[in-house]
Amino acid sequence: MTATPDDNRIGEEIRKLRKARGRSITEVAAAIDRSISFVSQLERGRASPSIADLKGIASLLEVPLGWFFSHEQVPSDERSTVVRGADRRRLGTVTSGLLEELLSPDIGGAFEMFLSTFEPGARLKTFSQRDTEEEGYVVQGTLELWIGTNTFTLHAGDSFRIVREPFKWANTSKQVTIVVWVISPPNY
């Protein structure tokens, strides 16, 4: 299979996402049953992935398969600069209670920004802790947020910061809650 111009973009996306997830080339190669050399060439745009390769990579890196195709219709002068509302990359589903849309043009910067939509009853049941600094702004609704040993009830217009601390959240209201969430360094 001969590499195409889109292979450069897909390879770059795979590399950025792999690094953001803290995964090695060896792990990606094992997940798709390919050689380390193939994955290296793939990330440099010198090899074309099959759909099966992309499905395996998407599964390992916990993103939907469409993640790798979302830039196909974006004008080249807008790539890595502008994100149109209809073209946001989506993580999660409404059925899981949390839908995250990447507001940043890609995951290659110093931080990433998401529009997080929490359905009524959605919750992160156990504490999570990441080696990140995170800030959020509640656009709509109410969010219960536990940071360390503190519990906060946040409403539209409130904001917060989490710095390498355990946290969990819940939408205990009967309406959708929307939060702009910023993470540094990129986590996805």
N, C-alpha and C positions, 0 to 999 in steps of 0.2 A: 504494500500500500504506500503510495507516494504522499508525502506531507503537503498540506495546503496552507494558504495564508491564515485560515481560521485555526489551524493547528497551533500556530504561535500564540494566539489569544487563549485557546483552551489550555495549552501547556502552562502558560503563565498563571492562569486561574488555578490550575491544579497545584502548582508550586506554592503560590501565596496561601491557598487554603490549607495545604499540608503543613506548612510552617506555622500558620496561625493555630492549628490544632496540635502542634507539637509532635507530629508523626514523622517517621523516617522514610526515606526512599525504600528501604528494605521492607517496611511494613506495607507500603503501597504495592510493591512487587508481589509480596506474599498474598495480599488480598485479591489480586487479579490474576494470580498464577502466571506472572511474567518475570522476565529477568530484571535485575537492577539496572542494567544497561538500557533496556527498553524504556523503563520509567524515566531515566535520566534524559534520554532522547526525546521522550514525550514532553517532559517539562521544558525542554529547549525548543520545542516546535519542530523537531526533526523526525518525528514519527506521528502517525495518525492512530488515535485510539478507536477501538471498535465500540459499539454501543454497550456490549458486555463489559468491556474495560471501564467505561464511564459509570455503568451501574455499580460495579464493584468499588470503584473509587468513591462514588457518592455515598454508598453504604458505609464504608470505612470512615469517611470524613463527616458523616451525619448531615448530609444536605440532600435535597431532592435532585433527581437527575436533571431537571430543568435549569439548575444553577449554572451549568456549563453552556447553556444555549441562550441565556437571557440577553446577551449583548448582540445577538445576530442582526437585529434590525436597527440598532443604534447607529446614527451617523458617526463616522470615524472621528470627527472633530469634537463630539460630545463624550466619547469613551474616556473614562477616568476623570471626567470633569463634571458632567451633568447627569442627574438621574431624574427622568420624567416619572410622574406619579403612576402612570400605567405600566411602567417598565421596572418597578422595584422587584428585587429578588426576595422571595418569600421562604421563610423557614418555619416549620411547624404547621399546624392546621387548626382551624377553628374547633374541630372536634376534640383536639387535645386540650383545648382551653386557652392556648396561647398561640398567637400568630405574630411572628416577628418579620418585619420588612426592612431590608437593608436600605438605609437612606444614603449611606456613603456610596460613591461611585464604584468602589471596589474595596478589598480588604488589605490593600497594600500600604495604607498610610500609618500614621502614629496612633490613630484611634479609629473606632468604627461607631456609627450611629444607627440606631434602630428605631422604628416605630413599632412599639409593642402593644398589641391588643389583647386584653385579658377578658375572657368571657365570664359572665356571672358564675361563681362557684369554682373558678380556676384557682389552682394553688400549687405551689412548690412545696411538697409535703415534708421533705427533709432539708436541713441546712446545706447550702452549697458554699464553697469558699474557693475563690480564684485568686491567682497572683496578678490582680488587676486593680486599677482605680476606676470606679464607675460612678456616673452621675445620671440622674433622671429628673424629668419634669413631667408632672401629671397634667395632661392636656384636658382630660375628661374623666369623670367618675371618681371612685375612691379605691385606694390600694392600702391594704394592711401590709406593713413591711417590718420584719424582724431583722435587726442588725446587731450581731453579738447578743447581749442580754437585754437590749432595748426593743420595745415595740412602738411603732408609730402608725397612726392613721393619717394617711395623706389624701388630700382632696385636690380638685382642679386648681392649678396655680401654685401648688406646693412643689418643692424640689428636694433632692437628697443626694448624699455622697456615700459610697461604700469603698473603703480602702483596705483591701486584703483581709476582710473580716467575714465570718460566716453570716449568711443571710438566707432568708426565705420570704416568700410573699404569698398573698391570697387576695382574691377579689371576693369579699363576702357580701357584696351588694347585689342588687337585682338588675344592675345595668352594666353595660360594657365600660371598661376602664381603658384609657389610652395613655401611654407614657412614651415620651421620647427618651431613649436610653443610650448613653454614650459609654463606651468601654475602651480603656487604654491599658496595655497594648491590645491590639485586636485579638479577639478570642475565637472568632469564626473563621 
